[in-house]
């Protein structure tokens, strides 16, 4: 892949690179020079991908965003959707 430096010193990261790293507009990057190379490193740690799990209490499918994040049950989703305009 190739990209170029604009007249303003800007560089566009190709979309396959952004998708693979989960980068979006405004995401901060650390910039370093290592052995004559420019190294860009995302500052934030990528979050866990949400997945559907079985709620141990209700037995219903629930959406989980990873450890330490509260589970969103189907009842929670139903309540949210009922308040959605």
C-alpha positions as CSV (number, residue, x, y, z in Angstrom):
1,X,0.0,0.0,0.0
2,X,1.2,3.5,-0.7
3,X,0.1,6.9,0.6
4,X,1.5,10.4,0.2
5,X,2.2,13.4,2.4
6,X,-0.1,16.3,1.4
7,X,1.1,19.9,1.1
8,X,-0.2,20.4,4.7
9,X,1.9,17.5,6.0
10,X,-1.2,15.2,6.3
11,X,-1.1,11.5,5.6
12,X,-4.2,9.4,4.8
13,X,-4.2,5.9,6.3
14,X,-5.7,3.4,3.8
15,X,-9.1,2.1,4.7
16,X,-8.0,-1.5,5.1
17,X,-5.4,-0.4,7.7
18,X,-8.0,1.7,9.6
19,X,-10.5,-1.1,9.6
20,X,-8.0,-3.7,10.8
21,X,-7.0,-1.5,13.7
22,X,-10.5,-0.2,14.4
23,X,-9.4,3.4,13.9
24,X,-12.0,6.2,13.4
25,X,-12.0,9.9,13.0
26,X,-10.3,11.7,15.9
27,X,-8.6,8.7,17.3
28,X,-5.2,9.7,18.8
29,X,-2.0,8.2,17.4
30,X,1.5,8.3,18.9
31,X,4.2,9.2,16.4
32,X,7.8,7.9,16.8
33,X,10.9,7.6,14.6
34,X,12.6,4.2,14.9
35,X,15.6,3.4,12.7
36,X,14.6,6.0,10.1
37,X,11.0,4.9,10.0
38,X,7.8,6.6,11.0
39,X,5.9,4.5,13.5
40,X,2.2,5.3,14.2
41,X,0.7,3.5,17.3
42,X,-3.0,3.9,18.4
43,X,-3.1,5.3,21.9
44,X,-6.2,3.6,23.0
45,X,-6.5,-0.1,23.6
46,X,-9.0,-1.7,21.2
47,X,-12.1,-2.7,23.1
48,X,-13.5,-6.2,23.0
49,X,-15.9,-7.0,20.2
50,X,-19.4,-7.4,21.4
51,X,-20.8,-10.9,21.3
52,X,-24.1,-12.6,22.1
53,X,-24.0,-14.8,25.2
54,X,-26.7,-16.6,27.2
55,X,-27.7,-14.7,30.3
56,X,-27.1,-17.0,33.3
57,X,-30.2,-15.7,35.2
58,X,-32.9,-15.6,32.5
59,X,-31.4,-18.0,29.9
60,X,-32.1,-15.5,27.2
61,X,-29.5,-14.2,24.7
62,X,-27.7,-11.1,25.8
63,X,-25.2,-8.8,24.2
64,X,-21.8,-8.6,26.0
65,X,-19.1,-6.1,25.3
66,X,-16.5,-8.0,27.3
67,X,-15.3,-8.6,30.9
68,X,-16.2,-5.9,33.4
69,X,-19.0,-4.5,31.1
70,X,-22.6,-5.0,32.3
71,X,-24.6,-7.4,30.0
72,X,-27.4,-6.0,28.0
73,X,-30.3,-8.4,28.2
74,X,-33.2,-8.7,25.7
75,X,-35.4,-7.0,28.3
76,X,-33.0,-4.1,28.4
77,X,-33.2,-3.8,24.6
78,X,-37.0,-4.1,24.6
79,X,-37.2,-1.3,27.2
80,X,-34.8,0.9,25.2
81,X,-36.7,0.3,21.9
82,X,-40.0,1.1,23.6
83,X,-38.6,4.6,24.5
84,X,-37.2,5.1,21.0
85,X,-39.1,7.6,18.9
